[in-house]
Amino acid sequence: MMAAPDILDAPSGRKAALVEGALIWNALFLNDIRLAFRPEAEPLVSVVMVSRGARHLLAWTLAKLAAQQAFAGPAFEVILIDNASDPETRALFGRIDGAQIHLNDENIGFGPACNQGAAKARGRYLLFLNPDVDLMPGALAALVATFSESDDIGIVGARLVFPGGILQEAGAGFQDDPQLTHPHGRGGLDPFAPEASYTRDVGYVSGAVLMIKAALFTMLGGFDDWFAPAYFEDTDLCLRCQQAGRRVVYQPRSIAIHVESATSVRRADVEALLDRNRSRFRERHRGWLFGQGPARTGFGPRDDAPFALRILYVDDRAPHQDLGAGLPRANTIVNAMADLGYAVTVCSVYGEREEPARTYRDLSDRIEVIEPCGREGFRRLVSERAGFYDVLWVSRPPHVRMVCEVLHDLGLSPRDVGRSRVVFDCESLYALRDFVIATLKGRPAPGPALARATALELRPVAAADNVVCVSPADARLLRHAGIADPVVLGHLQAPHPNPPGFAARAGFVFIGSLSREGEPNIDSLDWFFGEVWTPLRTLLPEARITIIGTVAPSIAERLTRPGVTVLGRVDDIGPALDAARVAVAPTRFAAGIPHKVLETVTRGLPSVVTPILAGQMGWPDGTGYRVHDWHDPPGFAETLAQLHQTESAWTQVQQNGLAQLARDDDAETFGAVLRRLCEAPTFT
């Protein structure tokens, strides 16, 4: 779990950067150190920097940039244009190797000097970098990589943070007010706030860290001298880029510390220049900014993609493939939505806030993730972003109930949040699972009680335009409960192209979360070790099983015994699944789609499953798995042993499963169902 970052106030952070810069500048001279940039025969990036005094911060920036060259990724050259700096600043230039340095006799202004440097550049990309910026590791590579996403991306900018950790800017946009330009998130205490952590199109990015294709820069005529000596030339370039049919993108993985206004003159002069150039910018672009397109909502980070379909997706937590409990399917859904160009916000009800690198380990970085949220967090979200979303998609009946209750308390309906579509995803029926649990424990569970519980669980679903479920079996249950035309949206899973064969594998494996008592996985393993493990070890004395998944310490201790390895949660379960010969899925009660079975079949790993899982999958016995009833523990053990020992039978089960997956894995159909759910006025 990520703790809140320690943050200095802005003045203290600035002072710390200035002190560090002074220390670096003096150390270079005290210790006779040279700043060396590696010569590059064919640089991919040309870093263009304009200096004007502020020698300490210039030394700070150049020292940081030189230190990064070893692990920056793309090869880059440095072009430094000095606008008539003082002799003390120019003394630094004699200690720089491997950079082009050009000295102007007078201050020609920021934009003209950038154009001068760009004319000398050899790189495919130009990075305009202020002389008071510290690029974080990988920032340069992240900017370059963004261009590979689409041919129509013209400019990419970074996440800017004040020294001390306060968010300075996460892209920027426009509003028709006296200020006109509005940096997103400026002054927010948390530089990793959800609104600052996802990639998106924006109105403009700051010239402090601005990367553009060199050919596009030339085509646009560079920065416009009309705005010289400074201010609004970067904003104007971004608008002209968009008017030429190219996009401006904010890339949060490119992080930079920016001191800001390090080389500015008196504040009164700055304000005068800002007012003059703001007026010029408004005069040039008012019609483009405010004379077309949907009205802005006031929620800045999404306002610069006004035509994108905006989706609020509510689930347990940020969905990841390695979490189980239906979240792998949710991961597939939200990533597919992002691939379709939708602007997706994931509202995590119970999840803990993760480090950003963990949050986006298998999620598109164009998805906004808000976690943890909870009931009160959801209330704040819909209140602050009223009228913003086009689609409300809520997963799991308990969350549907919570959403409806919160909206009712606010005097709203689901339609007030999802203006065009409301989709409730059953994911799993809790009433059915509870019914099976009660039966297993010997408690009376009459049919009318199940019908009543199901009706109560599904009552809020009536407010949806469409009800989604995970399998044809669940669709039949929903229709029986009175839900007309439920839509089946399963889990998209591509088969392993070349899985290991029988001889390269050995042993058994179980995958699933074991974090809380009472969950289906806990019940299934308690039953397995209580009823099946001893007969299995009698048939196969050397039998071993590996258990993979988040596991509570008390549960891990209970499962530990000879032949059992409790591996716990791992980032990549592929190697463990490729090493095992048979997967064990002894589930006695469950709901939804059994991702663990899909995962093992995908890896070419046959399983032995219970009838409840086979029913959810809908595949016949021998297709990726063998089926045996848990009511017969010795028979279950015998099926496991036979599959583990018989190569011909094992190979047939593996190949049948891979063939079934190949037939079912249809990304085009999956995307088409999503589009019809989210975009069509009615689903037919």
Order of alpha helices (4+ residues) and beta strands (2+ residues): alpha-beta-beta-alpha-beta-alpha-beta-beta-alpha-beta-beta-alpha-beta-beta-beta-beta-beta-beta-alpha-alpha-beta-alpha-alpha-beta-alpha-beta-alpha-beta-alpha-beta-alpha-alpha-beta-alpha-alpha-beta-alpha-beta-beta-alpha-alpha-beta-alpha-beta-alpha-beta-alpha-beta-alpha-beta-alpha-alpha-alpha
